[in-house]
Amino acid sequence: MSRALSSVRFHDRFRLVLGRLSDGTLTAMSTTAPDVDGYQFLGFGPRATGDAPGWTVHPGLFIRCARCGDLLRLDPTCDATCGCGRLAIDSGGRLGATDGDGSIAVYSRG
């Protein structure tokens, strides 16, 4: 499990996320938001979901796991976990991301 330390955006569709593993080892993961057929890329992290602090959950929004590429609907009435287990949302609208919020690409249906 890693904990994100910071995130640097180089371009609207590319981000470098720095993290620390539970044993103290530093990690770095580059995240490029790929085009996904039928979806429009909105940005990275909670700011891409609205002006309110934190994540705004809405069934018309989707988040993409930077590791396995699975898309999860930001639906506050459903529980969902990506295929690799690094990204999850529960029916209370709470979001969990092993790689940190900055690594999460946000999409809407295009």
N, C-alpha and C positions, 0 to 999 in steps of 0.2 A: 504494500500500500504506500502511496506517495502523497505528499502534501505540497500543493502549489505554493511557491514563494513569490513569484512575480510573473508577469506576462508582458511581453513587448510586442506591439503591433508594428510590423514593417509596411504593411499595405492592408487595404480593407479585407483582403482574402487570405492573408498569411500572418501567423502569430507564432512566436517562440515562447513556450511555457517552461519556466524553471521550477524544479521541485526538489523535495528531499524525501528519500525513502525512510522507512521506520528505523533502519540501522544507521541513519545519518548521511548516507551517500547522496550526493547531489545528482540530479537527473535533468535532462533537457529534452523536450519534445517539440518538434516543429509541427504546427498545425496549418494545413492549407485547406480552406473551405472549398471542396470540389463542387462542381455543378451537379445537381441532382435533378434528373428529368421530372418535370411537373412541379418543382418547388423553386421558390425564390429565396436566395440567401439574404438575410437581414443583418447579420453581424455576429460577433462573438460575445458570449456571456450575457448576464442579466440585463444590461443596458439595451440589448437588441430586442428585448421583449416589452419595453415601455419605459415611461419616465419615473415610475415608482421605484423606491429602493428595493433591491433584491429581485427575485424572479417574479414576473407576472405570468400566471398560468392561464392559458386559454386554449380550448380544443382546436383552434385554427392555427396554432403554432406548433412547431416540431423542433426537437433538438437532436443533434447527430453526435454519436460517440466518435471521438478522434481515433480510437484504437480499432474498433471492429466495423465502424461505418453504419451501424444500425440507426434508424430514425425512430424516435419516441415521440408520441403526441403529448403535448403539455396539457393534458386533460386532468383536472383536479378530481375527477370521479373514478379514475382507473389507476391500478398499480401496474407498473411496467419496468422491466430491466432489460438492458441491451444484452446481446449474446455473450460478451466477454465479462459482464458483471461490473464494469467500471462506471456505469451511468444508470441511475434509477430515479423514478418518481413514484410517490405513493398517493393513495386516494385522499390524503390530507393536503395535497399540493406541495409536499416537501420534496426537494431535489437533492440527490446525493451524487457527487462526482469525484471519483478517486483522483483524477488528474487536475482538478480545480476548475472553477467556473470559467476561467479565461480560455480553456481549451474547447469549450462547447460552442459549436456553430448552431445558429438559430435560423430556421427556415419557416416560410409560410407557403401554403399551396399557391402555385403560380398559375 
